[in-house]
Amino acid sequence: MSNHAPAEADDQYMAVQATPEFQALRKKFRGFVFPMTAFFLAWYFLYVLLSIFASDFMNKALFGKITIGLVFGLLQFVTTFAITFIYARWANRDLDPAADAVGATLDGQREH
């Protein structure tokens, strides 16, 4: 292995990052992840703010000792699992094939 291997690898990665395919992959990833993150954070902070400023509402019993706040708290977990499931399904269907194509481009450059 030569002393230039790390620099050559950096050049290859930079070249791949400059390709339209990589830029499309990055845009696709961000187009899904940023809105989903914004949704989750908004939902989480709504829960926190309601807990702080609308405690009477959150303490209302729905049935027995089950309150609105408890249900909303449990829905935080449900939302987290749902987002994880949705992301995994989306990534397998849409993101991974595009990432594999970009990776194949990089592998092809390494052989030369």
C-alpha positions in Angstrom: 0.0 0.0 0.0 1.4 3.4 -0.9 1.5 6.5 1.2 -1.0 8.1 -1.2 -3.9 5.7 -0.5 -5.7 7.9 2.0 -5.5 10.9 -0.3 -6.7 8.8 -3.3 -9.6 7.5 -1.2 -10.6 11.0 -0.2 -10.5 12.1 -3.8 -12.7 9.2 -4.8 -15.2 10.0 -2.1 -15.2 13.7 -3.0 -15.8 12.8 -6.7 -18.7 10.6 -5.8 -20.2 13.3 -3.6 -20.1 15.7 -6.5 -22.1 13.3 -8.8 -25.8 14.1 -9.6 -26.7 10.6 -8.3 -25.2 11.3 -4.8 -26.8 14.7 -4.7 -30.2 13.2 -5.6 -29.7 10.5 -2.9 -28.9 13.2 -0.3 -31.9 15.3 -1.4 -34.1 12.2 -1.1 -32.8 11.4 2.4 -33.2 14.9 3.6 -36.6 15.2 2.0 -37.8 12.4 4.2 -35.8 12.7 7.4 -36.2 16.5 8.0 -40.0 16.7 7.8 -40.4 13.5 9.8 -38.0 14.9 12.5 -39.9 18.2 12.5 -43.2 16.3 12.9 -41.9 14.2 15.8 -40.3 17.2 17.6 -43.5 19.2 17.2 -45.6 16.4 18.6 -43.1 15.8 21.5 -43.0 19.5 22.4 -46.8 19.8 22.2 -47.0 17.0 24.7 -44.4 18.7 27.0 -46.1 22.1 26.7 -49.6 20.6 27.3 -48.1 18.9 30.4 -46.8 22.2 31.7 -49.5 24.7 30.6 -52.6 22.6 30.3 -52.3 20.4 33.3 -56.1 20.5 33.9 -56.7 19.1 30.4 -53.9 16.5 30.7 -55.3 15.3 34.1 -58.8 14.7 32.8 -59.7 11.1 33.3 -60.8 9.2 30.2 -61.8 6.1 32.0 -60.8 5.0 35.5 -57.4 6.4 36.3 -56.4 6.7 32.7 -55.9 10.3 31.9 -55.4 12.2 28.6 -51.8 12.9 29.7 -51.1 9.2 30.1 -52.6 8.4 26.7 -50.5 11.1 25.1 -47.4 9.8 26.8 -48.0 6.3 25.6 -48.7 7.7 22.1 -45.1 9.1 22.2 -43.8 5.5 22.2 -46.3 4.5 19.5 -45.2 7.4 17.4 -41.5 6.5 17.8 -42.1 2.9 16.8 -44.3 4.0 13.9 -41.7 6.4 12.6 -39.0 3.8 12.8 -41.2 1.3 10.9 -42.1 3.9 8.3 -38.4 4.9 7.8 -37.2 1.3 7.6 -39.8 0.5 5.0 -39.1 3.7 3.0 -35.3 3.2 3.2 -35.6 -0.4 2.0 -37.9 0.5 -0.9 -36.5 3.9 -2.0 -33.3 4.9 -0.4 -31.2 1.7 -0.3 -31.4 1.0 -4.1 -30.2 4.5 -4.8 -27.4 4.2 -2.2 -26.4 0.8 -3.6 -26.1 2.5 -7.1 -23.9 5.2 -5.7 -21.8 2.6 -3.8 -21.4 0.7 -7.0 -20.1 3.8 -8.7 -17.6 4.2 -5.9 -16.6 0.6 -6.1 -16.1 1.0 -9.9 -13.8 4.0 -9.3 -11.7 2.0 -6.7 -10.9 -0.6 -9.3 -9.3 1.9 -11.6 
